[in-house]
Amino acid sequence: MEPMHGCLPCKPSIIAKEAPSTPRPAGGSTTAAAGSLHPEAELLLCCTRTHVAPHTATRVTTLVRADLDWAYVVETALQYRTMPLLHSSLRATCPAAVPQPILEQLQEYFYANTAQNRFLIGELLKLLQLLENHAIAAIPLKGPILAASVYGHIALRQCGDLDILAPQRHVPQAKELLIGEEYRPMRQFSHAQEAAHLPSFHAYSLRREDASVAVDLHWTVMPSDFAVPLDPKGLWERLEPIDLVGTTVLSLPLEDVLLFLCIHGFKHGWERLGWICDVAELFRVHQRMD
């Protein structure tokens, strides 16, 4: 059974600032009754998965042959962080039915995303090694680790910044080590403000000077005002080794990954379809979680 990936509204909204400028097509797909999905939205939902079942593939083929607003489809997939899955699903189901310029555009985005993810993984492994060299335990959250362990390939998930979890007592030192690697805090704190920040918040945000990558340095997996029974100290006793492109790193166990993904999605209002897909793919791949 395929995992359910939630649903888009009748007119999928673009949460990010750079909303698609292309207007919806007049007539046809805009006349759907209230509560139904436009073909563009349904196509995105059908393609937002790593494995497309035969009945879904049939529906994708039917939708692709309709008069779609392809600019809207592509830009919405980029905003919802599902572009690699759209490309992969269309390639696997009906590439000949997709307009050639659209397929080529998606392929260019797909290759660019793959290169970006490889860069992020290299940077992540470098930072984890840096922290380990200074006796600071650290584990990656979301991002490339999720692409490798849940999606099955680093190219199939759009990743933004890097998320690293470290024990709270080591966070000030870890932040200074990142600063030594040309990362700069996105907010500056005095010593007094920083002392108050650690118990009240859950992460520092830093960005490299060349703006090529940002890092959220976490000391807990949830904001302090979230009433979720997830013991932050106990996390460090439940870590499991996982392979990340040939390098073994420690990661949260699956049950904690699920809780973290749900907390993260709720905190941001589930504004990206990609976050819902993360949860659905986790269930699909690991059906024997506790």
N, C-alpha and C positions, 0 to 999 in steps of 0.2 A: 504493500500500500504506500502510495506517495505521501510525503509529509505535506500538511496544509501550511501554506505560507501567508496566511492572513489575506487581507484584500485591500485594494486601493479604492478610494472614493470614486464616484462616477466620473469626475474630472480630476485626475491625480494632481495634487498640489505640489509645487516645487518649493521646498522649504528654504533651500540655499538662496543666496542673494542673486546669483546669476541665473535667473529664471529664463526658460526658453522664450525667445522673442517671436517664434513662429505662431501665428494664431491657429486655433482649432479649425479644421475644415468646415465649410458651410454645408449643411445638409448631411445626409448619409449618416456617418458615425456620431453626429452630434444630436440626433433625434431620439436617442435611446430613452426609454421610460425611466422615471425616477427609480433609483435603487438598482438599476442594471449597470453593467460595465460597458464602457466604450471599447471598441476593438483594440485600440492602442493599449489601454490599461490591461485588458484581458491577456493580450500577447505578452506583456511584461510579466504578469503573474505566472503564465504558463512556462515562461523561460527562466524564471528565477529559481533554479534548482540545478543540481549537478547531474541528475539522472532524470530523463524525460520518459515517462511510461508511454506505451504505444498509443493509448487513447488520447493522451495529452499531445503527443506528436501529431496525431491526425488533426486535432483542433488547431495546433500551431500552423500547420500547412494551410488550413482553411482561412485562418485569420490573415496570414501573409498575403494571400491572393486577393484580399479585399483592398479597397482604396484607402490605404493608411496614410496618416501624416507621419512619414518616417523621420523627419527632423524632430518632431515631438517625441517619438519613441526613443531615439538615440539620446537626446538631451535629458529626457526623464530618467533613462537608465543610468546615465552618468551621475545625475543628482542623487538618485536613490542608491548609488554604489552597487549596481547590479549589471554593469556593462559587460564584464567578462562572461557572466552566465548567459546573457542575451546572445552574445557572439557564439559561445560554445553550443548553446541549444539550437540556434538557427543553423549552424554548420552541421550539427548532427541530424537534424530533421529534414530540412528542405532548402538547402543552399541555392538550388537552381531557381527557386521561386522568389528569392529576395533580390530586389534590384541590385545590379552589380556595383554601382557606386556606393550604396549603403553597406554592402558586404565588405567592400574594400575599406570604407571608413571605419567600420567596426574592427576590422583586422588591424588597422593602424593603431587604434585605441588599445586593442588587446596586447599588441607587442609592446607598446609604451608602458602599459600597466605591468607587464611581466618584467620589463627592465627596471621599473620603479621598485617592484617588490624585491627583486634581487639586490638592489642597492640597499633597501631597508633592512633586509636580512643581514647583509654584510655589516651594516652599521650597528644593528642590534647585537650581533655576536661580538663585535669589537667592544661595545659598551659593557656587555655582560662579563667579558674577559677582564676588562679594566677593573670592574668592581670586585671580581673574584681575586684579582691580584692584590687587592687591598683588604682582603678578608671580609668583604661585604656580600652577604647572601642576596641574590636578586633573581627574580623570575619574570619572564615576559608574559604579558596579558594581551589577549585579542590579536589583532594584526597578523603578521606572518605566521605566528605559531598556530593560529586558528586555521589559516589557509592550508598549512601543511598537515595538521592533525585531523581536520574535519572535512575540508573541501577536497583533500587528496592531491592537490597540486597548488603550488604557490601562485600560479597565474590566474586562478579562478575566483579570487577575492580581491576587491578593491580595498587597499589599505591606505590610511591617511598618515597619522603620526604613529609613534611607538609608545607603548605603555609598559613600564617596568615597575615591579613591586619590590620594595626593600623594607626591612624592619625599621620601625620609626626611629629607633635610637641611632641608626646609621644614615638616615636621610640627609642631615646637614653635610656630612662628609661626602656622601654620594653626589649631592648637588655641587659641591666644590670640585669634585673630580670631573663632572660634566662641564663645568665652567672652564676647566683646564683643557677640555676638548673643543673649545670655541662655541659652547652652548651658552646662551644668555637667558636669564629668567625673564619671562614675559611680564612679570610684575615684581617690582623691587620692594623689599621689606627692610625696615630697621631691625636691629637685634631684638627689641621688645616685641615688635610686630611678628617676627618670625617665631618667637617663643610661644606667642598666642596662636599662631597659625597652625602649628603641628597638631595639637589636640582638637582643634575646631574644624579642620578641613581634611582632605584626604589625598591631595596631590599638588605637586608643583608643576607648572608648565614652563618648559624651556624650548628655545628654538636656536638652531645653529646659525651662526652669523651669516652664512651664505644662503639662509632660508631654505635649504634643501630638505631639511627634516626637523620635525618637532618631537619632543619627548615629554610625556606626562610621567613624572616620577611619583609613584603612589607609595603610601605607607599603610593604607588600608584599602579594601576593595569597595567601600561604600562611604557616602557622606555620614558624618556623625549623627545626623538627625534621622537616619533611616532605621526603623525598628525591625531589623532583619536578624534572625538568630544565626548569624554566621560568625564564628569565633575567629578573630583575626590572628590570635596567637596560635590557635590550633591548626591554621592553614600550613604553617611551616613544618608541622609534623606529618602532614599528609601529602607532601609533594611526590610527584612521580616523574621518572625520566622519560623523555620523548625525543625522537629524532627530528632535527631541523636541518634539512639538506646536508646530511652526513655528520652533523655535530650533535652530540647528546646534551640537552639542556633540561633543567628541571621545570616542571609545570604543575599547575593546579590539577587535582583529580577531576574527572569528568563531572561529578555531581557539583563541585564547587564552581567549575567553569559555567555550568548551566545557571546556577544562582547568580553569578557575576554578570552573565549576559542579560539576564532578566532585570537585574538591578540597573544596569547601564541603559538598557532600552527604555525602562520606565522613567529613569531620571531625565532622559531627553525626549520623552513623549512619543517614542517609537516613530520618529519622524523619517526614518530611512527604512525602506523595504529590505535593504541588505541586512539590517540587524535582526529582522524577523527570520530571514533566511538562515542566519547563523544558528538560531535556535532549532529551526526545522532540520537543518543538515546534521546538527549534533544528535538529534533524536534518530535520524535515519541511519547514521553510521554506528552509533552506540546505543543499541536497543536494549541492552541489559544493564543499564545504569541502576543504581540503588535509589 
